[in-house]
Structure formats: structure tokens, C-alpha cells
């Protein structure tokens, strides 16, 4: 990542692997999809429904097992020091019932 960002005069300030979050997200999406699968099947096809079920279940399994990874990279222009020191502001917001900033 450094070879991509540094020549463009960006500094990486945070990297987080969202893999565990996406394992759960895909699992939840699959449950939601299954709850409306009959409506989806009526609009598209049984093959379409099977394809999406496979995609969501496989993605969830891949993130759970570690064969799929998803990284969030936060970067800023060189010299910018106006960045949070920790991720505490994210968790404070969520604890108060808000959305992450």
C-alpha cells in the first residue's frame, strides 16, 4: 500500500481489516434475502435466487474462514496532522445510538 500512496504524497494513518464484520454482514444479508426469496424468484428466476444465495453464503464463509479479506485504509495528504489519535470517536458515537462517523 505504501508504494501506491507515498508517491502521490499521501500518508496512511489507519488500516483496519473488516473481515469479521463482513462475515456477519453477508450472513445477515442472506437471512434477509431468504425472507423475500419467493418475491425475488417471481421477478427473476430460480437460477438467480440460487446464484445470490451461493454468493452470500460463500462470501460469509470466506470472510469467516479468512480466505477473503477486506481492508479499510484511511489516508491523508502529507503533513496533515488533523486526524484522530484513536478510533474512540467511532465507538462513542455507536454507544450513544448513532452511526459511526
C-alpha positions as CSV (number, residue, x, y, z in Angstrom):
1,X,0.0,0.0,0.0
2,X,2.9,2.3,0.7
3,X,4.1,2.1,-2.9
4,X,0.7,3.2,-4.0
5,X,0.1,6.1,-1.6
6,X,3.5,7.6,-0.9
7,X,4.4,8.6,-4.5
8,X,1.2,10.5,-4.5
9,X,2.2,12.3,-1.3
10,X,-0.4,10.6,0.9
11,X,0.2,9.2,4.4
12,X,-1.6,6.1,5.6
13,X,-3.0,6.9,9.1
14,X,-5.1,3.8,9.8
15,X,-5.7,0.3,8.4
16,X,-8.5,-2.0,9.7
17,X,-9.4,-5.4,8.5
18,X,-13.2,-5.5,8.3
19,X,-13.2,-9.3,7.7
20,X,-15.2,-10.3,10.8
21,X,-17.7,-7.6,10.2
22,X,-18.3,-8.7,6.7
23,X,-18.7,-12.3,7.7
24,X,-21.7,-11.3,9.8
25,X,-22.9,-8.7,7.3
26,X,-23.1,-11.3,4.5
27,X,-24.8,-13.8,6.9
28,X,-27.4,-11.2,7.8
29,X,-27.9,-10.2,4.1
30,X,-28.5,-13.9,3.3
31,X,-31.2,-14.2,6.1
32,X,-32.9,-11.0,4.7
33,X,-32.6,-12.4,1.1
34,X,-34.1,-15.7,2.2
35,X,-37.1,-13.9,3.8
36,X,-38.0,-12.4,0.4
37,X,-36.7,-15.1,-1.9
38,X,-40.1,-16.0,-3.2
39,X,-40.7,-12.4,-4.3
40,X,-37.3,-12.3,-6.0
41,X,-37.9,-15.6,-7.7
42,X,-41.2,-14.2,-9.1
43,X,-39.3,-11.2,-10.6
44,X,-36.2,-13.1,-11.9
45,X,-35.7,-16.8,-11.8
46,X,-34.9,-19.8,-9.5
47,X,-31.3,-19.7,-11.0
48,X,-30.9,-16.1,-9.9
49,X,-32.1,-16.9,-6.4
50,X,-29.6,-19.8,-6.1
51,X,-26.8,-17.7,-7.5
52,X,-27.3,-15.0,-4.9
53,X,-27.7,-17.5,-2.1
54,X,-24.4,-19.1,-3.1
55,X,-22.7,-15.7,-3.4
56,X,-23.8,-14.5,0.0
57,X,-23.3,-17.8,1.8
58,X,-19.9,-18.3,0.2
59,X,-18.8,-14.8,0.9
60,X,-19.8,-15.2,4.6
61,X,-17.9,-18.4,4.8
62,X,-14.9,-16.9,3.1
63,X,-14.7,-14.0,5.5
64,X,-15.3,-16.3,8.5
65,X,-12.5,-18.7,7.5
66,X,-10.1,-15.9,6.5
67,X,-9.8,-16.8,2.8
68,X,-11.4,-13.4,2.0
69,X,-10.1,-10.2,3.5
70,X,-11.4,-6.6,3.3
71,X,-9.2,-3.8,4.4
72,X,-10.3,-0.2,5.1
73,X,-7.4,2.2,4.6
74,X,-7.6,5.8,5.8
75,X,-5.1,8.1,4.3
76,X,-4.4,11.9,4.3
77,X,-2.2,14.3,2.4
78,X,1.4,14.5,3.7
79,X,1.7,16.9,6.6
80,X,-1.9,16.8,7.7
81,X,-1.9,16.2,11.4
82,X,-5.6,16.9,11.9
83,X,-6.5,13.2,12.3
84,X,-8.0,11.3,15.3
85,X,-5.4,9.6,17.5
86,X,-7.6,6.6,18.1
87,X,-10.9,5.1,16.9
88,X,-12.6,6.0,20.2
89,X,-14.8,8.6,18.5
90,X,-16.3,5.8,16.4
91,X,-17.2,3.7,19.4
92,X,-18.5,6.6,21.4
93,X,-20.9,7.5,18.6
94,X,-22.2,4.0,18.3
95,X,-22.6,3.6,22.0
96,X,-24.9,6.7,22.0
97,X,-27.0,5.0,19.4
98,X,-25.6,7.0,16.5
99,X,-24.0,5.9,13.3
100,X,-20.2,5.7,13.0
101,X,-18.6,8.9,11.8
